[in-house]
Amino acid sequence: MRTLKVALLGCGTVGSDVVRYMTRHAADLTARIGAPVELAGIAVRQAGLPRPGAPEHLVTTDADALVRRGDIDVVIEVIGGVDRARDLIMTAFEHGASVVSANKALIAAEGAALHAAAAAHGADLYYEAAVAGAVPLLRPLRESLAGDRVNRVLGIVNGTTNFILDRMHSSGADYPQALKEATALGYAEADPTADVEGHDAAAKAAILAGFAFGTRVRVEEVHREGITAITSADIDNAKAAGSVIKLVAVCERGAGGSSVNARVHPAMIPSGHPLAAVRGAFNAVLVEADAAGQLMFHGPGAGGAPTAGAVLGDLVAVCRNRLAGVTGPGDAVHNRLAVSPMADVVTRYHLGLDTTDQPDALAEVAAVLGRHGVSIATLSRRHGDGGFSLTVSTHHATDASLSAAVRALRTADHVRCVTSVIRIEGT
Ligand code: HSE
């Protein structure tokens, strides 16, 4: 029986758990693949660091030489970043290997070129771990739902921001305090920009949209807003409205189904909605399909062991293909649907307004909204600070109309301040 050789690029949090579970589950992996897998090399950036479980003789700082060996069946890339990872993967394809990656930024930015290279070299490129860690999403979208038509994907795909927003809701912490806690617990990186500004979630949304609709959505086409502007007042408003605030990724078909859009932004979600119950650093994704209806996927979206589990699932699939002399389904993109700009997306807003106490203040707010084609779904008003505190939820309208209405409200005679603007999802 031939032994399949695996090269591991990166031995940090995820890489060391890949080694650990490859060793611990070796017998099962052999049985499931139909041949043993052997770790042939581990490329690291810095030699000499303690790496429990990683055999010292396999560790090298020369990743290029490792992917050029020519006898490697599968390269596992868990180094992150775009340029270096892309170059190594391209070289791996050229030297006959298939690739398993957990790198969402790379796949979102370079997925088309990488898939083309994989196809040209008769290799596989799998990356289940890139979106929502351990939560199986890409394979269900590509395989289990291949006979269905996905219309919408709504999810929480970033654990760090979900942890921060959850802490703000549950403990009353403000954003800086909650971020500090997330950093202390190791959820947020020293530079938390990719998480809190929504870049990480946007990359995942771009990949999800490709799998859901078969249409390439570039990461630059994903409308992106982070959570840094969410205040304790926003959280209180959400509580008063019977909702929670989550950073959501939404991928959906436009009216008529000939276009798609993908976006990442904070949204108020009613407390009874399944996504509202997603606590801490967990991820969850709701998929809506024609025949299947609503499917909910939930679980740990980050961390060494959960991500390693998803990587090893791909390793088994790629090794099976290799032994059978075939490749898997390849690039998920087969459609060319238009990607709508955010201005055309139909959504709902929750608005907090501070108005004067004049009798015509309410009428002016309603008139400004009406002039922009925005109708009011709910409205509540209470006295405060010499004026009124007004909370409005709108009916559906295009984001262009809603944002134009908000701009007009900011300069309306009786509006002293627009205190909060948050989209509403899950209603
Ligand atoms: N920083 C990411 C998160 C890790 O918090 O979800 C997984 O992409």
Residues whose N, C-alpha, C, O or C-beta is under 5 A from the ligand:
A	BS01	HSE	V157 N158 G159 T160 Y187 D195 G301 A302
